[in-house]
Amino acid sequence: MEIELKVKDIYQPLQGVIGVVEKRQTLPILSHVLISLKDQKITLTTTDMEIEISVTNQTICDADTSFTVYAKDLIDILRNLKEDLKVQIIIEANKLYIKANKNSFELNTFNHEDFPSLPSVEDYENIQINKEDLKNLIEKTSFSMGNQDIRAYLNGLYLETDNQKITVVASDGHRLSIGEIKQSNNLSNTRSVIIPRKAVTELTKILNRDINEIVTIHLAENYFFLKSETVKLVSRLIDGNFPNYSQVIPTNFDNTVLINREDFLDSLHQSAIFVDERNKGVRLKYKNSDLFIFSQSERGQAKTQISTENFDKEIEIAFNIQYLISILEKISSTQIEMVIPSNENQSCLISGRDDDKFQYVVMPMRI
C-alpha cells in the first residue's frame, strides 16, 4: 500500500508520544511506534508496557491501514524536513519506504497486530477536571517526588479524590508538597492512586499541549487513565500505601513569620554561591524582626539580611537551600507564611499568604 502524508501529520503527534520509547527494550517492537489511519485521522501510539500514550490528529489521507516503524529513526528523518512537505510512504510486509523530495529511506517494520497494548479502563468511574487546574496541581507539587528511592511509593505522585476535592501529594522523605482544589465529583467512594514518576513527566507534557480545556480521568484498580479529544494516556500504578502525610504538617502556628517572597528568594540565590556542595545547607537566624541567612564553603562565605513581619523571637535553624528555593519558585503570592520549627526534629511549613491550595513541608538539617 502507498499513502501520502504531510510531514507535520506524523511529526507533531510523534513528538507527543516519543518520550515513552526507551533506548533499551526487552521486546524489539516496543522501540516502534504504531501508526493507524482511519476516517481521515492519524493516531500514533507508543508503549513500554508500563505507560501507553496515543495522540490523534486530523489528516486529509483517506487510507485505512496500520503499521509500525522504529520511532527514533522516524523522528530523526522527519525533523530535518519542512512541515508542509508531502512524503510518500510505501508499506510492505516487513519493510517501510519513505520518499521525500529526492531522498528515500528504507526501514524495517513489524506486524501491527503484534503491537502490545495496555487494558482499556474507560468503563471505570471518572472525574472531569479543567486542564489548567490539573497542570497547576502537578507542576507545583511533582518536584518533590522521590527519584529511585528504595521506598517505591515515594517515586510517584499521590492523587486522592472524593466528591468535594482533588488532592495531590509528593514527597522524597525530606520535603513534602501538597496541592488541593475543590470541585464536585460523582464517585461512589474516595479513590487514591500513586502515579509513577515517568507517567507524571509524560502527563505534564500532555497538559502543555493544545488539548481540550476539560480532560477526563479514570481511576481503575491498577491503572490511571487520562483522555482528551486528541490524547490518551494509560499508566500502571505504583503498588503500595502512601504515608499519612497529614501527620507531618505542623499544627502549632506560634512561630509564624511573614516574609516577602522575592526578597527571600533573592537572598537565597545570593547565599547559594557559597553553599557547601556536599550538604547544600544554609543557616537561617531570625532576630529582631529580621532574617539573617548564612552560607559557607571552602571558597568563602555569605551573609544576607531581609526584613520580616509579625515575628520578634530569636530562632536559628538550617535547611537544604535547594529545597527552599524550589518551594519559593512555585509559590505565586507576594508574601509567604513560614511556620518555623523550634528544633531540628520538627518540620517547617511554607505557604503563600492567603493561598489555601498549596502547602509545602520541609525538614530542617544539621550543618
Secondary structure, 3 states (H helix, E strand, C coil): CEEEEEHHHHHHHHHHHHHHCCCCCCCHHHHEEEEEEECCEEEEEEECCCEEEEEEEECCCCCCEEEEEEHHHHHHHHCCCCCCCEEEEEECCCEEEEEECCEEEEEECCCHHHCCCCCCCCCCCEEEEEHHHHHHHHHCCHHHCCCCCCCHHHCEEEEEECCCEEEEEEECCCEEEEEEEECCCCCCCCEEEEEEHHHHHHHHHHHCCCCCCEEEEEECCCEEEEECCCEEEEEECCCCCCCCHHHHCCCCCCCEEEEEHHHHHHHHHHHHHHCCCCCCEEEEEEECCEEEEEEEECCEEEEEEEEEECCCCCEEEEEEHHHHHHHHHHCCCCEEEEECCCCCCCCEEEEECCCCCEEEEECCCCC
